[in-house]
């Protein structure tokens, strides 16, 4: 029979009674995600396919950052702006967001990236796409490659900038997942999302994410977007101490309206939830006998840091139980070999489970010990 062991987890945070009722959000769809765990704390129509508008530029920036990681380009590379990135020569850009590039102008990858993020420049998107992939079509293929790699099951891109196009869609859940990947990427790249203005060719433009100026929240990204068919979209991420939340609002009613909805989500998440560390990588949470083994006992635990997000009034109700999934543990056992599961329990309800692994290797014991163990097991 599998064996089990129950332990109380020491969780930080003060337990207190609180009504964890999410705010009423006036938008077509929304998600509030904890960035550390990826857990969705509240949502409305999170998987409804919608027009991303300029939130598309998050994937544009992500693809550029991956090209830098792969050392295919650098942030200091100088790009010569082509005519297809010139607003005056491209009717599709009429009335849209621009960095106001000029054909033949030489601009670094870093500055073009800032133009994409801060100015929401459609022209900067085209210039980067041409440089990284040789054409916009090739770059869109790269975008959709990373859609698959990140597991964005309800997303497909047709443009590098997000202007309306048939067959282009995403969801609030997928955008939260993409935002989490951007935040956990290169810190100096993510820092661009917090910049409040950019001056280029004598034109100064403000970042359209008004929550960057909010004195109550510590918002440092990410992006807004709007077209007639999309409505008003925003993704806002705030850092409260060591804890980060991501709010996605799609189909808002106005620029201020989308900000207020995201603000409500972030404040609610900060007030009523805690993200706690359940297990430390390599730290023993129990030990078990190993038949025929040298040593005779093995330390067990998690080989990864494990975090979980909970309502604050439930933090101290949570226990962990580990279950050995073998009738007997027998040598040899490899380092980090899975021998069971750690179950996170709230009363009789299982919240999550994680691999239980050996924190040390166990080799076979000598002949005398093996014979002794055999007799003990037999009789």
C-alpha positions in Angstrom: 0.0 0.0 0.0 1.2 3.6 -0.7 2.3 5.4 2.5 1.4 8.9 3.3 2.6 11.6 5.7 0.7 14.8 6.6 2.4 18.0 7.7 1.4 21.5 8.5 3.0 24.0 6.1 4.4 27.1 7.7 2.8 29.9 5.7 3.4 33.6 6.2 0.5 36.0 6.3 -2.1 36.8 8.9 -5.4 35.0 8.7 -8.4 37.2 9.0 -12.0 37.0 7.9 -12.5 38.7 4.5 -15.1 38.7 1.9 -13.3 37.6 -1.3 -15.9 38.8 -3.7 -14.3 40.0 -6.9 -15.1 43.5 -8.3 -17.7 43.9 -11.0 -15.8 44.7 -14.2 -17.4 46.7 -17.0 -15.7 45.2 -20.0 -16.1 42.3 -22.5 -13.5 40.1 -20.9 -10.9 40.2 -18.2 -8.3 38.2 -16.2 -6.3 38.8 -13.0 -3.3 36.6 -12.8 -0.6 36.2 -10.1 2.7 36.5 -12.0 4.7 34.1 -9.8 2.3 31.2 -9.9 0.3 31.8 -13.1 -2.9 31.3 -11.1 -6.0 33.1 -12.3 -7.6 34.9 -9.3 -10.7 36.1 -11.1 -11.9 36.3 -14.7 -14.8 37.1 -16.9 -15.0 35.4 -20.4 -11.2 34.7 -20.2 -11.3 32.5 -23.3 -13.5 34.7 -25.5 -11.6 35.3 -28.8 -11.3 39.1 -29.4 -9.4 41.5 -31.5 -6.1 42.3 -29.7 -5.5 45.7 -31.4 -2.1 47.0 -30.2 -1.8 44.4 -27.6 -0.4 42.4 -30.6 2.8 44.5 -30.0 3.5 42.4 -26.9 4.3 39.5 -29.1 6.2 41.7 -31.5 8.4 42.7 -28.7 8.7 39.2 -27.4 9.9 37.9 -30.7 12.5 40.6 -30.9 13.7 39.8 -27.4 14.0 36.1 -28.3 16.1 37.0 -31.3 18.4 39.0 -29.0 18.6 36.1 -26.6 19.6 33.8 -29.4 22.3 36.3 -30.4 20.8 36.7 -33.9 20.7 40.4 -33.3 21.7 42.9 -30.6 20.0 45.9 -29.1 22.7 48.1 -30.5 22.3 46.9 -34.1 21.4 49.8 -36.4 18.4 49.3 -38.6 17.8 51.3 -41.9 14.2 52.2 -42.0 12.5 51.0 -45.3 9.8 52.7 -47.2 7.2 50.1 -46.0 7.7 51.5 -42.5 7.0 55.1 -43.6 3.6 56.3 -42.7 3.3 58.7 -45.6 4.0 55.8 -48.0 1.6 53.3 -46.3 -2.1 54.1 -46.4 -2.9 51.4 -43.8 -1.1 53.5 -41.2 -3.3 56.6 -41.7 -4.6 57.9 -38.4 -2.8 55.1 -36.4 -0.1 55.2 -33.7 3.3 56.0 -35.0 6.9 56.6 -33.9 7.2 58.9 -37.0 10.1 57.2 -38.6 11.5 58.4 -42.0 12.7 56.2 -44.8 16.4 55.7 -44.9 16.7 56.8 -41.2 19.1 54.7 -39.1 17.7 53.6 -35.7 19.0 51.1 -33.2 17.0 48.0 -32.3 16.7 49.4 -28.7 15.1 52.7 -29.9 12.8 50.9 -32.3 11.7 48.6 -29.4 11.0 51.7 -27.3 9.0 53.1 -30.2 6.9 49.9 -30.2 6.3 49.9 -26.5 6.0 53.6 -25.5 4.6 55.1 -28.7 2.8 52.0 -29.9 4.4 52.8 -33.2 3.1 50.7 -36.1 6.0 51.9 -38.3 8.5 50.7 -35.7 6.9 47.3 -35.7 7.4 47.1 -39.5 11.0 48.2 -39.3 11.8 45.6 -36.7 10.0 42.9 -38.5 11.9 43.6 -41.7 15.2 43.6 -39.9 14.6 40.4 -37.8 12.9 38.3 -40.3 13.3 39.9 -43.7 9.6 40.6 -44.2 6.4 41.2 -42.2 5.1 37.8 -43.4 8.1 36.0 -42.1 7.9 37.8 -38.8 4.2 36.9 -38.4 5.2 33.3 -38.8 7.7 33.7 -36.0 5.0 35.3 -33.9 2.7 32.3 -34.4 5.6 29.9 -33.7 5.9 31.4 -30.2 2.1 31.3 -29.9 2.4 27.5 -30.0 5.5 27.4 -27.9 3.9 29.4 -25.1 0.7 27.3 -25.3 -1.6 30.2 -26.3 -4.4 28.0 -27.5 -6.8 30.8 -28.5 -4.4 33.2 -30.3 -3.4 33.8 -33.9 -1.7 36.8 -35.5 -1.9 38.1 -39.0 -0.1 41.4 -38.5 3.0 42.7 -36.7 1.2 45.7 -35.3 -2.3 44.8 -34.5 -4.3 46.8 -36.9 -7.6 45.0 -37.8 -7.1 41.9 -39.9 -9.4 38.9 -40.6 -8.3 35.9 -38.7 -6.4 37.7 -36.0 -7.6 37.0 -32.4 -6.5 36.4 -28.9 -8.0 36.1 -25.4 -7.5 37.7 -22.0 -6.1 34.5 -20.6 -3.5 34.1 -23.4 -2.4 37.7 -23.1 -1.9 37.3 -19.4 0.3 34.2 -20.1 2.3 36.2 -22.7 2.7 39.1 -20.3 4.0 36.7 -17.7 6.6 35.4 -20.1 7.7 39.0 -21.0 8.1 39.9 -17.4 10.2 36.8 -16.6 12.4 37.5 -19.6 15.2 40.1 -19.8 14.8 42.8 -17.0 16.3 45.6 -19.1 13.8 44.8 -21.9 10.8 44.8 -19.5 12.0 48.1 -18.0 11.0 49.8 -21.3 7.3 49.2 -20.5 7.6 51.6 -17.5 9.0 54.5 -19.5 6.4 57.3 -19.6 7.4 59.2 -22.7 9.6 59.1 -25.8 10.8 61.9 -28.0 11.7 61.0 -31.6 12.3 63.3 -34.6 11.2 66.3 -32.4 7.9 64.7 -31.4 7.3 63.8 -27.8 4.6 61.2 -27.0 3.3 60.0 -23.7 2.9 56.3 -22.9 -0.8 55.6 -23.2 -0.9 53.4 -20.1 -2.2 56.0 -17.6 -1.8 53.7 -14.6 2.0 54.3 -14.8 1.1 57.6 -13.1 -1.1 56.1 -10.4 0.2 57.0 -6.9 -1.6 54.1 -5.2 -0.4 51.3 -7.4 3.2 50.4 -8.5 2.4 49.7 -12.1 5.4 49.3 -14.4 3.8 47.9 -17.6 2.5 46.7 -20.0 0.4 48.0 -22.9 -2.9 49.5 -24.1 -4.7 49.0 -27.4 -7.7 50.3 -29.3 -9.6 49.9 -32.5 -13.2 50.3 -33.3 -13.8 46.5 -33.3 -11.6 45.8 -30.3 -12.8 48.5 -28.0 -10.4 49.8 -25.3 -7.8 47.2 -24.1 -5.2 47.3 -21.4 -2.7 45.1 -19.7 -1.4 46.4 -16.4 1.1 44.8 -14.1 1.8 46.0 -10.5 4.5 45.1 -8.0 3.5 45.1 -4.3 6.6 44.2 -2.3 7.8 41.0 -3.9 4.4 40.1 -5.3 3.3 40.9 -8.9 -0.1 40.8 -10.4 -1.2 41.1 -14.1 -4.6 42.5 -15.0 -5.9 42.2 -18.6 -9.1 44.1 -19.6 -10.4 43.7 -23.1 -13.3 45.6 -24.7 -13.5 48.5 -22.2 -15.7 51.4 -22.9 -13.1 54.3 -22.8 -9.4 55.0 -22.2 -10.2 56.0 -18.6 -12.7 53.2 -18.2 -10.2 50.4 -19.1 -7.7 51.9 -16.6 -10.3 52.0 -13.8 -11.3 48.4 -14.4 -7.7 47.2 -14.3 -7.1 49.3 -11.2 -10.0 47.7 -9.4 -8.7 44.2 -10.3 -5.1 45.0 -9.1 -6.3 46.6 -5.8 -8.6 43.7 -5.1 -5.9 41.1 -5.7 -3.4 43.0 -3.5 -5.9 43.3 -0.7 -7.3 39.8 -0.4 -4.6 37.4 -1.6 -1.2 36.2 -0.6 1.4 34.3 -2.6 3.2 31.9 -0.3 6.2 29.7 -0.7 5.1 26.1 0.0 8.4 24.3 -0.5 12.1 25.3 -1.1 14.0 23.4 -3.7 16.2 20.8 -2.0 14.8 21.3 1.5 13.7 18.1 3.2 10.1 17.7 4.2 10.3 14.1 5.3 12.4 10.9 5.0 11.6 7.3 4.4 13.3 3.9 4.7 14.9 2.4 1.6 15.2 -1.3 1.5 18.6 -2.7 0.3 19.9 0.8 0.3 23.0 2.6 1.4 22.1 4.9 3.2 19.0 3.2 4.6 16.9 6.3 4.6 16.3 8.9 1.9 15.4 12.6 2.3 12.3 13.6 0.3 11.1 16.9 -0.9 10.7 19.1 -4.0 13.5 19.8 -6.5 11.8 23.2 -7.3 10.7 26.2 -5.4 6.9 25.9 -5.2 4.6 28.9 -4.7 0.8 29.1 -4.4 -1.7 31.9 -4.2 -4.5 31.8 -1.7 -7.1 34.1 -0.2 -5.5 35.5 3.0 -8.2 34.2 5.2 -7.5 30.6 4.0 -3.7 30.7 4.2 -3.6 29.0 7.6 -6.2 26.3 6.7 -3.8 24.7 4.2 -1.9 21.5 4.9 0.4 19.3 2.7 0.4 15.6 2.5 2.9 13.5 0.7 2.1 10.0 -0.7 4.7 7.4 -1.6 3.4 5.8 -4.8 5.3 2.5 -4.3 4.6 -0.3 -1.9 8.2 -0.2 -0.8 11.1 2.1 -1.7 14.0 -0.1 -2.9 17.5 0.8 -3.9 18.9 2.1 -6.2 17.2 5.5 -6.3 18.5 8.3 -8.4 18.9 11.9 -7.3 15.5 13.8 -8.0 13.8 10.5 -8.9 10.1 10.9 -8.4 8.8 8.5 -5.7 5.4 10.0 -5.0 3.4 13.2 -4.9 2.9 16.2 -2.5 -0.8 17.0 -2.2 -1.8 20.5 -1.1 -5.0 20.1 0.9 -7.7 22.3 2.3 -9.8 20.0 4.4 -10.8 17.2 2.1 -10.3 19.3 -1.0 -7.1 18.8 -3.0 -5.9 22.2 -4.3 -2.8 21.1 -6.2 -0.2 18.3 -6.4 3.6 18.4 -7.0 6.2 15.7 -7.6 7.8 14.2 -4.5 11.4 13.4 -5.3 14.5 11.9 -3.6 16.9 14.7 -2.5 19.9 12.4 -2.6 20.9 9.3 -4.5 20.7 5.9 -2.7 23.0 3.1 -3.9 22.7 -0.6 -3.2 24.0 -1.7 0.2 26.4 -4.6 0.7 25.5 -8.2 0.6 24.9 -8.7 4.4 22.5 -5.7 4.5 20.6 -6.8 1.5 20.2 -10.3 3.0 19.1 -8.8 6.3 16.6 -6.6 4.5 15.3 -9.5 2.4 14.6 -11.5 5.6 12.8 -8.6 7.3 10.6 -8.0 4.2 9.8 -11.6 3.9 9.0 -12.4 7.5 
